[in-house]
Amino acid sequence: MKIDERVLAQVIGKAISKRRLACNLTQEDVAERLNIGTEAVSRMERGTVMPTVSRLVELADIFNSQVGDLLIESSNRAKDQGKLITNLINALSPKDRAFVVGIVESLTEHLGS
């Protein structure tokens, strides 16, 4: 399976941006913690620059998450996407989780036919 690194950088960038916003941080806040310029954070989030593994570790620490969480959000593998969905619905009530599962079942039936 061939990986388009440009697309991967963009998807990882979106995951970084999403995590940053969820933590209520600005690009300036992240840049300061990483000891880099704001433009470097912006380039990572736009996907014009692929962050290194060590940078992903630093970002995960800043966002109080796992490095794998940033990568799972960018994966197109069904197993990883299932984990992402699990993470998304984990905080929901049992009733709301059942509702989401019902929607996913309906969508997969519709799209599979």
C-alpha positions in Angstrom: 0.0 0.0 0.0 1.5 3.3 -1.1 1.2 6.2 1.3 0.9 9.7 -0.1 3.1 11.7 2.3 1.6 15.0 1.3 -1.9 13.8 2.2 -0.6 12.2 5.4 1.1 15.4 6.5 -2.2 17.3 5.9 -4.2 14.8 7.9 -1.7 14.8 10.8 -1.7 18.6 10.6 -5.5 18.6 11.0 -5.2 16.3 14.0 -2.7 18.6 15.6 -4.9 21.6 15.0 -7.9 19.8 16.4 -6.0 18.7 19.6 -4.6 22.2 20.0 -8.1 23.8 19.8 -9.5 21.2 22.2 -6.9 22.2 24.7 -7.8 25.8 24.2 -4.3 26.7 23.1 -3.2 29.1 20.4 -0.5 28.4 17.9 1.6 30.9 19.8 1.2 28.8 23.0 2.3 25.7 21.3 5.2 27.4 19.6 6.4 28.8 22.9 6.2 25.3 24.5 8.1 23.8 21.6 10.6 26.6 21.5 9.9 27.2 17.8 8.3 30.0 15.8 4.5 30.3 15.3 4.9 29.9 11.5 6.5 26.5 12.1 3.4 25.4 14.1 1.2 26.8 11.3 3.1 24.9 8.6 2.7 21.6 10.6 -1.1 22.3 11.0 -1.5 23.1 7.3 0.4 19.9 6.4 3.2 21.7 4.5 5.7 20.2 6.9 5.6 16.7 8.3 6.5 16.7 12.0 9.2 14.4 13.2 8.5 11.5 15.6 10.2 13.4 18.4 8.0 16.5 17.6 4.9 14.3 17.7 5.9 13.1 21.1 6.4 16.7 22.3 3.0 17.7 20.9 1.3 14.7 22.5 2.8 15.8 25.9 1.5 19.3 25.3 -2.0 18.0 24.5 -1.9 15.5 27.3 -2.6 12.7 24.9 -0.8 9.7 23.3 1.3 10.0 20.2 -0.9 7.2 18.8 -4.0 9.4 19.2 -2.5 11.9 16.7 -1.6 9.0 14.3 -4.9 7.1 14.6 -6.8 10.3 13.6 -4.8 10.3 10.4 -5.1 6.6 9.6 -7.3 5.1 6.9 -7.0 1.6 8.4 -10.3 0.2 9.6 -8.8 -1.0 12.9 -7.5 2.5 13.6 -10.7 4.2 12.6 -12.6 1.8 14.9 -10.3 2.9 17.8 -11.0 6.5 16.9 -14.7 5.9 17.0 -14.3 4.2 20.4 -12.4 7.2 21.7 -15.0 9.5 20.4 -18.0 7.7 22.0 -16.2 6.7 25.2 -17.4 9.7 27.2 -21.0 9.4 26.0 -23.8 7.9 28.1 -24.8 4.3 27.3 -28.0 5.6 25.6 -26.0 8.0 23.4 -23.4 5.4 22.5 -26.2 3.0 21.4 -27.6 5.9 19.3 -24.3 6.5 17.6 -23.8 2.7 17.0 -27.3 2.6 15.4 -26.4 5.4 13.1 -23.1 3.7 12.1 -24.9 0.4 11.5 -27.5 2.2 9.3 -24.8 4.0 7.3 -22.7 0.9 6.7 -25.8 -1.0 5.6 -26.8 1.8 3.2 -23.2 2.3 1.9 -22.5 -1.4 1.6 -25.4 -2.1 -0.7 
